[in-house]
């Protein structure tokens, strides 16, 4: 059970290792883009390429879907980047249902663990497999693998690494369950837990009135998607590639003010430094490097 690109390597590593995938459950096709044409999920594309049966329920409690799922008689269900399952679904297989989550649980429970780990300046994250139960991301941990976060990693960089590390962990988990040799550890809720809630557009607005390191972590934690943004000359500006710089040369600037030579650089002031913009996207335009952007856009 999965929808985005993140789930595809997990499906494919199981097929490559000879496991019998009886069915794939993914999101319904959805209108996308300017033409609003129906688009399929990355997981559906992979499943179709491997001639696997695909189920696309809109309601996971629909009796017709539940009945169809039961008919497949799966021993085990695997969830990677899907939606919350009702108990009638996750409790169905004899060996249970496990989930791959892109954090070291119990930290960063929620929909956006990769983004929040970078936004919060973490130096390490990882992937976890755990058995599903009622409350989201709280079940017994099976395996975990750590992954360092580099000082310049964006969410796009970390997503790619965790996607493949997660697939290997899914394989290891299935092999352990198959042999009956796997740990089950209750999550330690005595520690202070940092959540990873879903990120909305309004959450992505840059607050310049912070130290440069915080602003830098925020921008890279949202790059390339959903993208941190600010307003400039009344227009929305998304920032993708930036560089943090210490700066004591412009005491006259307030946080959020910008400097530009209109040719080569665009700098935004923070409380103790400068964010140097390298790649950006103005509302209604395509993504550009800074020199190309400045050639075509007059900033006052």
ABEGO torsion letter per residue (X at the ends): XBABAAAAAAAAAAAAAGBBBABBBBBBBBBBEAAGBBBBBAAAAAAAAAGBBBBBBABAABAAAAAAAAAAGBABBBBBGBBBBBAAAAAABAAEBBBBBBBBOABGBEABAAAAAAAAGBABBEBBBBBBBABBGABBBABBBBBBBBAABBAAAAAAAAAAAAAAAAAAAAAAAAAGBBBBBBBBAABBBBBBBBBBAAAABBBABBBAAAAAAAAAAAOAOAEBBBBBGGBBBBBABBBBBBBAABAABBBGBBBBAGAABBBBBBAABBBBBABBBBBGBBBBBAAAAAAABBBX
